[in-house]
Amino acid sequence: MSRNREAGGVTLEDVARLVGVSSITVSRAINCPDKVATQTLEKVNRAIARTGYVPNLLAGGLASRRSRLIAAIIPFMANSIFAEMVRAFSEILREAGYEVLLGETEFSEQREESLLKTILSRKPDGVLLTGINHTDSSRRRLLAAGIPIVETWDLTPTPLDIVIGFSHERIGHAVADFLVGQKKYEQFGIVSATDRRALIRKDAFLDALSGYGIRNVKVSNVPAPTSFQLGRQGLTQLLSMGFSKGAIFFSSDTLAQGAMAEAQLRQLAIPEQLALVGFGDQPYAAYTYPPLTTVRFDLSEIGKQAASALLARIDNKPVRKKVVDLGFNIVERATTYTD
């Protein structure tokens, strides 16, 4: 058997000749191993390992119309808040015999559109999306693909297929109610990223404060993705606006952590002068100094439920709910006054 083939590498026919069986038998061993005699299956697997043959699962799956690929599109891979969701998502799918193809949008709907154009050409069996906002072209492609779709990290009564997440608007209102109604703060600032979901939380926070008669709120907008440095810059901007005492809501724990370092550098006491509230309850939030008050939601549960919903839809099983609200809660720690 020649390994230097003009047409490419080792083929299915090469494996079949090595084993001494038909190409159909090798194909069946790869795609339907339960229908092949144990001894034959072992020989095929040894030949595959020996030759380094890589099965074309897309071609092999044409009969079942399955590629065994699931696409997951997230905003930013380096952010642990998305990584935890993807880890739980991938774990369940791997156990079911699927692999996850990751794409990164960098918080851009146009980038998502470009990714979907490429990814859908690979014929994935399902797609996980972060958020509910997509370009018109993306929506048309997704609906035309005719595959299960789960949107996450948000809620809408009209999902493309299934949505699993929480309300960013309710989070903004809840943080305001917590800081004013429960903690009795009187002065407020917000440091917000400019991605769509962060801006919804910001606008809801400001709207709720307005309902309490509080309108002189200092606002600093920073680009997404957020970073420790942007948190320091955001607090610096608020201080330059004259903010000197009160509560600040940050659109991510990362921003809050950066602001905490800036405050400590300036010898501003937390929470006596500055009270800080983050978003995401990332693993380090309970271990900052002081520990960070933040908004918690179950990242792993989003991934688990998204994977389970896709698998159910792929197998034509009923999905109990098309809109799944996993909710959230505010975890109070030492960056806000304790009662």
C-alpha positions as CSV (number, residue, x, y, z in Angstrom):
1,M,0.0,0.0,0.0
2,S,1.5,3.3,-1.0
3,R,1.4,6.2,1.5
4,N,2.5,8.9,-1.0
5,R,-0.7,9.1,-3.0
6,E,-1.3,11.9,-5.4
7,A,-5.0,12.1,-4.4
8,G,-4.2,12.4,-0.7
9,G,-3.6,10.1,2.3
10,V,-4.8,6.7,3.4
11,T,-8.3,5.8,2.1
12,L,-11.1,3.6,3.3
13,E,-10.2,1.2,0.5
14,D,-6.7,1.0,1.8
15,V,-7.9,-0.1,5.2
16,A,-10.3,-2.6,3.6
17,R,-7.5,-4.2,1.5
18,L,-5.3,-4.5,4.6
19,V,-8.0,-6.2,6.6
20,G,-9.2,-8.3,3.7
21,V,-12.8,-7.2,3.8
22,S,-15.0,-5.0,1.6
23,S,-15.1,-1.2,1.8
24,I,-18.7,-1.5,2.8
25,T,-17.7,-3.6,5.9
26,V,-15.1,-1.0,6.9
27,S,-17.7,1.8,6.5
28,R,-20.2,-0.2,8.6
29,A,-17.5,-0.8,11.3
30,I,-17.0,2.9,11.5
31,N,-20.6,4.1,11.4
32,C,-22.5,1.2,12.8
33,P,-20.1,-0.9,14.9
34,D,-22.9,-2.8,16.7
35,K,-23.7,-4.4,13.3
36,V,-20.3,-5.8,12.7
37,A,-18.9,-9.1,14.2
38,T,-16.5,-8.4,17.2
39,Q,-13.5,-10.1,15.5
40,T,-13.9,-8.1,12.3
41,L,-14.5,-4.9,14.2
42,E,-11.2,-5.4,16.1
43,K,-9.3,-6.1,12.9
44,V,-10.7,-2.9,11.3
45,N,-9.8,-0.8,14.4
46,R,-6.3,-2.2,14.4
47,A,-5.9,-1.4,10.7
48,I,-7.2,2.2,11.3
49,A,-4.7,2.7,14.1
50,R,-1.9,1.2,12.1
51,T,-2.5,3.3,9.0
52,G,-3.6,6.5,10.7
53,Y,-6.7,6.6,8.6
54,V,-9.1,9.4,9.5
55,P,-12.7,8.5,8.7
56,N,-14.8,11.1,6.8
57,L,-17.6,11.2,9.3
58,L,-19.6,13.7,7.2
59,A,-19.6,11.4,4.2
60,G,-20.2,8.3,6.3
61,G,-23.1,10.0,8.0
62,L,-25.0,10.8,4.9
63,A,-27.3,7.8,5.3
64,S,-28.2,8.9,8.9
65,R,-28.0,12.6,7.9
66,R,-25.7,13.2,10.9
67,S,-22.2,14.7,11.0
68,R,-21.8,14.2,14.8
69,L,-20.7,17.8,15.0
70,I,-22.3,20.5,17.2
71,A,-21.3,24.1,16.7
72,A,-21.0,26.4,19.7
73,I,-20.6,30.1,19.0
74,I,-19.5,32.3,22.0
75,P,-18.3,35.9,22.3
76,F,-14.8,35.3,23.8
77,M,-12.9,32.1,24.4
78,A,-10.5,33.6,27.0
79,N,-13.3,34.6,29.3
80,S,-13.8,31.9,32.0
81,I,-17.5,32.9,32.3
82,F,-18.1,31.4,28.8
83,A,-15.5,28.6,29.2
84,E,-17.5,27.1,32.1
85,M,-20.7,26.9,30.0
86,V,-18.8,25.4,27.1
87,R,-17.1,22.8,29.3
88,A,-20.4,21.5,30.7
89,F,-22.0,21.6,27.2
90,S,-19.1,19.7,25.6
91,E,-19.0,17.1,28.3
92,I,-22.5,15.9,27.8
93,L,-22.2,16.0,24.0
94,R,-19.0,14.0,24.0
95,E,-20.7,11.3,26.2
96,A,-23.4,11.1,23.5
97,G,-20.8,10.7,20.7
98,Y,-20.6,14.3,19.4
99,E,-17.8,16.7,19.1
100,V,-18.1,20.5,19.6
101,L,-16.8,23.0,17.0
102,L,-16.1,26.3,18.7
103,G,-16.4,29.8,17.1
104,E,-15.7,33.2,18.6
105,T,-17.6,36.3,17.6
106,E,-15.7,38.9,19.6
107,F,-19.2,40.4,20.5
108,S,-19.8,41.2,16.8
109,E,-23.0,40.1,15.0
110,Q,-21.3,40.5,11.7
111,R,-18.5,38.2,12.9
112,E,-21.2,35.7,14.0
113,E,-22.7,35.9,10.5
114,S,-19.4,35.1,8.9
115,L,-18.8,32.2,11.3
116,L,-22.3,30.7,10.6
117,K,-21.7,30.9,6.9
118,T,-18.6,28.7,7.3
119,I,-19.9,26.5,10.1
120,L,-23.2,25.6,8.5
121,S,-21.5,24.5,5.3
122,R,-19.9,21.7,7.5
123,K,-23.5,20.4,8.2
124,P,-23.5,20.4,12.0
125,D,-26.3,18.5,13.7
126,G,-27.1,21.5,16.0
127,V,-25.9,25.0,17.0
128,L,-25.5,26.8,20.3
129,L,-25.6,30.6,20.1
130,T,-24.8,33.2,22.7
131,G,-27.5,35.7,22.8
132,I,-30.7,36.3,20.8
133,N,-29.6,39.1,18.5
134,H,-28.4,38.1,15.0
135,T,-28.2,39.7,11.6
136,D,-31.1,39.1,9.2
137,S,-28.8,37.0,7.1
138,S,-27.8,34.8,10.1
139,R,-31.5,34.2,10.9
140,R,-32.2,33.2,7.3
141,R,-29.3,30.8,7.2
142,L,-30.1,29.2,10.6
143,L,-33.8,28.7,9.8
144,A,-33.0,27.3,6.3
145,A,-30.5,24.8,7.8
146,G,-33.4,23.0,9.5
147,I,-31.3,21.9,12.5
148,P,-31.9,22.3,16.2
149,I,-30.8,25.7,17.6
150,V,-30.3,26.8,21.2
151,E,-29.9,30.4,22.0
152,T,-28.3,31.1,25.5
153,W,-27.5,33.9,27.9
154,D,-30.7,35.7,27.2
155,L,-34.5,35.4,27.0
156,T,-37.1,36.1,24.4
157,P,-40.7,34.9,23.8
158,T,-39.8,34.2,20.2
159,P,-36.6,32.1,20.0
160,L,-35.3,30.7,16.7
161,D,-35.9,27.3,18.3
162,I,-35.1,27.1,22.0
163,V,-33.7,29.7,24.4
164,I,-32.1,29.0,27.8
165,G,-30.9,31.9,29.9
166,F,-32.0,34.8,32.1
167,S,-33.2,38.4,31.9
168,H,-30.6,41.1,31.7
169,E,-33.3,43.7,32.2
170,R,-34.4,42.1,35.4
171,I,-30.8,41.9,36.6
172,G,-30.4,45.7,36.2
173,H,-33.6,46.3,38.1
174,A,-32.7,43.8,40.9
175,V,-29.2,45.4,41.5
176,A,-30.8,48.8,41.8
177,D,-33.4,47.5,44.2
178,F,-30.7,45.8,46.2
179,L,-28.5,48.9,46.5
180,V,-31.3,51.4,47.1
181,G,-34.2,49.6,48.7
182,Q,-32.1,47.2,50.8
183,K,-28.7,48.8,51.3
184,K,-29.9,52.4,51.3
185,Y,-27.1,53.8,49.1
186,E,-27.7,57.3,47.8
187,Q,-25.0,57.9,45.1
188,F,-24.4,55.7,42.2
189,G,-22.0,55.0,39.3
190,I,-21.8,52.3,36.7
191,V,-19.0,50.9,34.6
192,S,-20.4,49.0,31.6
193,A,-19.0,47.3,28.6
194,T,-20.6,48.2,25.3
195,D,-21.8,44.8,24.2
196,R,-25.6,44.5,23.8
197,R,-26.4,42.5,26.9
198,A,-24.2,44.7,29.2
199,L,-26.0,47.8,27.8
200,I,-29.4,46.2,28.6
201,R,-28.3,45.7,32.2
202,K,-27.0,49.3,32.3
203,D,-30.2,50.8,30.9
204,A,-32.3,48.8,33.3
205,F,-30.2,49.8,36.2
206,L,-30.5,53.5,35.3
207,D,-34.2,53.1,34.7
208,A,-34.8,51.5,38.1
209,L,-32.7,54.2,39.8
210,S,-34.8,56.8,38.1
211,G,-37.9,55.2,39.6
212,Y,-36.3,55.9,43.0
213,G,-35.8,59.6,42.0
214,I,-32.1,59.1,41.4
215,R,-30.9,60.5,38.1
216,N,-27.4,62.0,38.7
217,V,-25.6,58.7,38.0
218,K,-22.0,58.7,36.8
219,V,-21.5,56.4,33.8
220,S,-18.3,55.0,32.3
221,N,-18.5,52.9,29.1
222,V,-15.7,50.6,28.2
223,P,-15.2,48.3,25.2
224,A,-15.9,44.6,25.2
225,P,-14.3,42.2,26.0
226,T,-13.7,43.5,29.5
227,S,-10.4,43.3,31.3
228,F,-8.8,44.1,34.6
229,Q,-7.1,47.2,33.1
230,L,-10.5,48.5,31.7
231,G,-11.9,48.2,35.3
232,R,-9.1,50.4,36.6
233,Q,-9.7,52.9,33.8
234,G,-13.5,52.8,34.3
235,L,-13.2,53.7,38.0
236,T,-10.6,56.4,37.2
237,Q,-13.1,57.9,34.8
238,L,-15.9,57.9,37.4
239,L,-13.5,59.6,39.9
240,S,-12.6,62.2,37.3
241,M,-16.4,63.0,37.0
242,G,-16.5,63.8,40.7
243,F,-17.8,60.4,42.0
244,S,-16.2,60.1,45.4
245,K,-18.6,58.0,47.5
246,G,-21.4,55.5,46.9
247,A,-22.2,52.3,45.0
248,I,-20.9,51.2,41.6
249,F,-22.4,48.4,39.4
250,F,-19.9,46.8,37.0
251,S,-21.0,44.8,33.9
252,S,-18.5,42.0,34.8
253,D,-16.6,40.7,37.8
254,T,-13.4,41.4,35.8
255,L,-14.1,45.1,35.7
256,A,-15.0,45.1,39.4
257,Q,-11.7,43.4,40.3
258,G,-9.8,46.0,38.3
259,A,-11.6,48.8,40.0
260,M,-10.9,47.2,43.4
261,A,-7.2,47.3,42.7
262,E,-7.4,51.0,41.5
263,A,-9.4,51.9,44.7
264,Q,-6.8,50.2,46.9
265,L,-4.0,52.0,45.1
266,R,-5.8,55.3,45.8
267,Q,-6.5,54.3,49.4
268,L,-10.2,54.4,48.9
269,A,-11.9,52.2,51.5
270,I,-14.2,49.4,50.3
271,P,-17.1,49.4,51.1
272,E,-17.0,52.5,53.4
273,Q,-16.3,54.9,50.5
274,L,-16.9,52.7,47.4
275,A,-19.3,49.8,47.3
276,L,-18.8,47.4,44.4
277,V,-21.2,45.0,42.7
278,G,-20.0,42.7,39.8
279,F,-21.7,40.4,37.4
280,G,-21.0,36.7,36.8
281,D,-19.7,35.3,40.2
282,Q,-16.6,34.1,38.6
283,P,-14.5,31.6,40.6
284,Y,-12.2,34.3,42.1
285,A,-15.1,36.6,43.2
286,A,-15.4,35.0,46.6
287,Y,-11.6,35.3,47.2
288,T,-10.8,38.9,46.2
289,Y,-10.0,41.3,49.0
290,P,-12.6,42.2,50.1
291,P,-14.8,39.4,48.6
292,L,-16.9,40.7,45.8
293,T,-20.7,41.2,45.9
294,T,-22.0,40.0,42.5
295,V,-24.8,38.6,40.4
296,R,-24.8,34.8,40.2
297,F,-26.3,32.5,37.6
298,D,-25.6,28.9,36.9
299,L,-23.1,28.8,34.0
300,S,-22.8,25.0,34.1
301,E,-26.6,24.6,34.1
302,I,-26.9,26.7,30.9
303,G,-24.4,24.4,29.2
304,K,-26.0,21.2,30.5
305,Q,-29.6,22.2,29.5
306,A,-28.4,23.4,26.1
307,A,-26.7,20.1,25.4
308,S,-29.7,18.1,26.6
309,A,-32.1,20.2,24.5
310,L,-30.1,19.8,21.3
311,L,-29.7,16.0,21.8
312,A,-33.5,15.7,22.4
313,R,-34.3,17.7,19.3
314,I,-31.7,15.7,17.2
315,D,-33.4,12.5,18.3
316,N,-36.9,13.9,17.5
317,K,-37.9,13.8,21.2
318,P,-40.2,16.4,22.7
319,V,-38.7,19.4,24.4
320,R,-40.8,20.4,27.4
321,K,-40.2,24.1,27.2
322,K,-39.0,26.4,24.4
323,V,-38.2,29.2,26.8
324,V,-36.2,28.3,29.9
325,D,-35.5,31.0,32.5
326,L,-32.8,29.8,34.8
327,G,-33.0,33.0,36.9
328,F,-30.2,34.6,39.0
329,N,-29.5,35.9,42.5
330,I,-27.4,38.5,44.1
331,V,-24.6,37.1,46.3
332,E,-23.8,39.7,49.0
333,R,-20.2,39.8,50.2
334,A,-17.9,42.4,51.8
335,T,-17.8,44.9,48.9
336,T,-21.2,46.2,50.0
337,Y,-22.3,47.0,53.6
338,T,-23.4,43.9,55.5
339,D,-26.4,44.2,57.8
